[in-house]
Amino acid sequence: MAIQEFQDVALTVDIPEHGLKAGDIGTVVDISGSRTTYAVEFVSLDKTLIAVLPLLEHEIRQLEPAEIAHARTVGE
């Protein structure tokens, strides 16, 4: 199944300039017409915006039902 708008996804790469690590979960908020770039929003649990980033398909992945979420402080 293709990644859809408003779907939660996980990073597959670290993005240190925003304090994000592979495995962090964000929400797709826009998809380019060619489906090559995904705007993904990352927020903390208190709803503070961390970043909205244009990411390529290989930089994100769909979540699997058997996965478990993990909490950490941004930038750790």
C-alpha positions in Angstrom: 0.0 0.0 0.0 1.3 3.5 -0.9 1.9 6.1 1.8 -1.2 8.4 2.2 -1.8 11.9 3.4 -2.3 12.1 7.2 -0.7 8.7 7.7 1.9 8.3 10.5 5.3 7.2 9.2 8.7 6.5 10.7 12.0 8.1 9.7 14.6 5.8 8.2 17.4 8.3 8.6 18.7 10.7 11.3 18.1 14.4 10.8 20.4 15.9 13.5 19.8 19.5 12.5 16.2 19.0 13.8 17.1 16.6 16.7 15.3 13.8 14.9 16.4 10.1 14.7 15.6 7.1 12.6 12.4 5.6 14.1 10.9 8.9 15.1 7.2 9.1 14.0 5.7 11.9 12.0 2.5 12.6 10.1 2.4 13.0 6.3 0.7 16.4 5.7 1.2 16.7 2.0 2.4 14.6 -1.0 3.9 16.1 -4.1 1.9 15.5 -7.4 4.7 13.1 -8.6 4.6 11.3 -5.2 8.4 11.7 -4.9 8.3 14.1 -1.9 6.3 13.9 1.3 5.9 16.8 3.7 6.1 15.2 7.2 5.2 17.0 10.4 7.0 16.1 13.6 5.6 17.2 16.9 6.4 16.5 20.6 3.8 14.9 22.8 2.8 18.3 24.2 2.0 19.3 20.5 5.1 21.6 20.1 6.0 21.7 16.4 9.5 20.3 15.9 9.7 20.5 12.1 7.8 20.0 8.8 10.2 18.5 6.4 10.2 17.5 2.7 11.3 13.9 2.7 11.9 11.4 0.0 10.3 8.0 0.0 13.5 6.2 1.1 13.7 8.5 4.1 10.4 7.3 5.6 8.5 4.1 5.9 5.1 2.9 6.8 4.5 1.7 10.4 3.8 -2.0 11.0 1.0 -3.2 13.3 3.4 -5.2 15.6 5.7 -2.2 16.3 5.9 -0.4 19.6 6.5 3.3 20.1 9.4 4.6 22.1 9.6 8.0 23.9 12.7 10.2 24.2 13.5 13.9 24.6 14.1 15.7 21.3 17.8 16.0 20.5 18.8 13.1 22.8 
